[in-house]
Amino acid sequence: MTQIIRGENEGIESALRRFKRQVSKAGIFYDMKKNRHFETPIEKRKRKALAKQRQRKRSYR
């Protein structure tokens, strides 16, 4: 869990900015987006196959 301690003279905006930065570094946003909805095994296979195809295309360039 990400936590920040607000300084004595620190504004809420800067503390919020620091919190968002720590959350993004920890990869929490990525996990939230990834787990947003349930994915059936067939959908997962299709998504992984498409990712492999995209990766192959990039490696040929």
Residue pairs with C-beta under 8 A, 6 or more apart in sequence:
2 19
2 22
2 23
2 26
2 28
4 15
4 18
4 19
4 22
6 12
6 15
7 15
23 29
39 47
